[in-house]
Amino acid sequence: MADWIPAQVIANRHWNQDLFSLSLRANIEPFKAGQFTKLGIMIGDNLIQRAYSFVNPPQDSDIEIYATRVADGLLSPRLHALQTGDTVQISARASGFFTLDEVPTGQHLWLFATGTAIGPYLSILGQKEVWHKYRKIIVIHAVRYAADLSYQAEISALKQQYGDQLIVQPFVSREPAPLCLTGRIPQAIADGLLERHVGLYLTPENSQVMLCGNPQMVRDTKAVLEAKGLTKNLRRKPGQITMEHYW
């Protein structure tokens, strides 16, 4: 059971009609980049709750979560409507094992995300450790529309800071967009398009892969990677694929 405490809304940034980021202030326990918390709102006699990954790195004083409003959802429309000064319930203790200390060392770290699942990667990339652990970091972010590519300023700042060590490749599936690939991530891996485009290869010898987001993307990408010789990363048997289904 979560230990619920109040969190004050510092800001609610609306990226477009449905995507939003909540900045919160609460006295939560220390967490690891890549972990998630839970937010909740009382509706009648029930606390409606859902898990959300931290976007902010652990050293930041304020908490940030990235979410999408689901039109018929119980919780997300209420979170979307929160204003500065409002209060929401948050779990004091973080959860989850989608963290860098669970991923073996390698030459290249590939971070695959769909939609709001870019959030935990931003938390991970906000720490120095990842930049010392891998020679190249490749962020692959798939969305439906170009307007869904949030956090571009933050990603640009990382690119400016770390230069060629960071490669960012967005996918936009429902419209043409500059510098973006189209189609689905698994197909782009299977036909070699992604590797040709970024100039690096997904191999068991050099690659560590983190998959986070739409369960269909995670499953299909895992299958394509396994066909290339990569294996699921287990504590008892380290491999190259670390996964998190984002809902």
Order of alpha helices (4+ residues) and beta strands (2+ residues): beta-beta-beta-beta-beta-alpha-beta-beta-alpha-alpha-beta-alpha-beta-alpha-alpha-beta-alpha-beta
